[in-house]
Amino acid sequence: FKGQKMLLNVWATWCPTCYAEHTYLNKLAKQGLYIVGMNYKDDRKKAIRWLKDLNDPYKISLFDKSGMLGMDLGVYGAPETFFIDSNGII
């Protein structure tokens, strides 16, 4: 990802605010913003259905069932979005 500016979006199907922001993430993706999604403490089947039904704005989708990756990133809940610059700085 070196040289790539991106968003890392932490989301879950159980999160009503994630649902509300999903349309905006799709708009950003259509404008060319590189977005990585991290499905957080969720049911994977529900997450896959969500992305199929609501469109998938993510170039890469991560699945953090246990929340351990989120913990490493300092995530308190969903949604959370991190901007990562072209030098890899969050």
C-alpha positions in Angstrom: 0.0 0.0 0.0 3.0 2.3 0.0 2.1 5.6 -1.6 -1.6 4.9 -1.3 -3.9 7.2 0.7 -6.8 5.4 2.1 -9.5 5.1 4.7 -9.8 2.1 7.1 -13.5 1.9 8.0 -14.5 -0.2 11.0 -18.1 -1.3 10.6 -20.7 -3.9 11.7 -24.2 -5.0 10.6 -25.4 -4.5 14.2 -24.4 -0.8 14.1 -27.2 1.6 13.0 -24.7 4.4 12.4 -22.7 2.2 10.1 -25.8 1.7 8.1 -26.3 5.5 7.9 -22.8 6.2 6.7 -22.6 3.3 4.2 -24.2 5.3 1.4 -21.6 8.0 1.9 -18.8 5.5 1.8 -20.1 4.2 -1.6 -20.1 7.8 -2.9 -16.5 8.2 -1.8 -15.5 4.9 -3.4 -17.1 6.0 -6.7 -15.0 9.2 -6.5 -11.9 7.0 -6.4 -11.0 7.0 -2.7 -9.4 3.7 -1.7 -11.3 2.3 1.3 -10.5 -0.8 3.3 -13.3 -2.2 5.4 -12.9 -4.0 8.7 -16.0 -5.9 9.7 -15.9 -5.8 13.5 -17.3 -8.4 16.0 -20.0 -9.5 13.6 -21.6 -12.5 11.9 -19.7 -13.0 8.7 -22.7 -14.3 6.7 -24.7 -11.1 7.7 -21.7 -9.0 6.7 -21.5 -10.6 3.3 -25.2 -10.2 2.7 -24.9 -6.5 3.8 -22.2 -5.8 1.2 -24.1 -7.6 -1.5 -27.4 -5.8 -0.8 -26.0 -2.3 0.0 -23.0 -2.3 -2.5 -19.5 -2.9 -1.4 -17.3 0.3 -1.3 -14.2 -1.6 0.0 -11.2 -2.5 -2.1 -10.3 -5.0 0.6 -12.5 -6.4 3.3 -11.1 -7.6 6.6 -13.0 -9.7 9.2 -12.3 -9.1 12.9 -14.6 -11.6 14.6 -12.9 -11.5 18.0 -12.2 -7.7 17.9 -8.5 -8.3 18.6 -7.3 -6.4 15.5 -9.6 -3.6 16.5 -8.1 -3.6 20.0 -4.7 -3.3 18.4 -5.9 -0.2 16.5 -7.6 1.3 19.6 -11.1 0.8 18.3 -13.8 1.5 20.9 -16.7 0.5 18.8 -18.2 0.9 15.3 -18.2 2.9 13.3 -14.7 4.3 13.4 -12.7 5.5 10.4 -9.0 6.1 10.1 -7.2 8.1 7.4 -3.9 6.5 6.4 -1.6 8.8 4.4 0.7 7.8 1.6 3.5 7.2 4.2 1.4 4.7 6.2 0.8 7.1 9.0 -2.7 6.9 10.7 
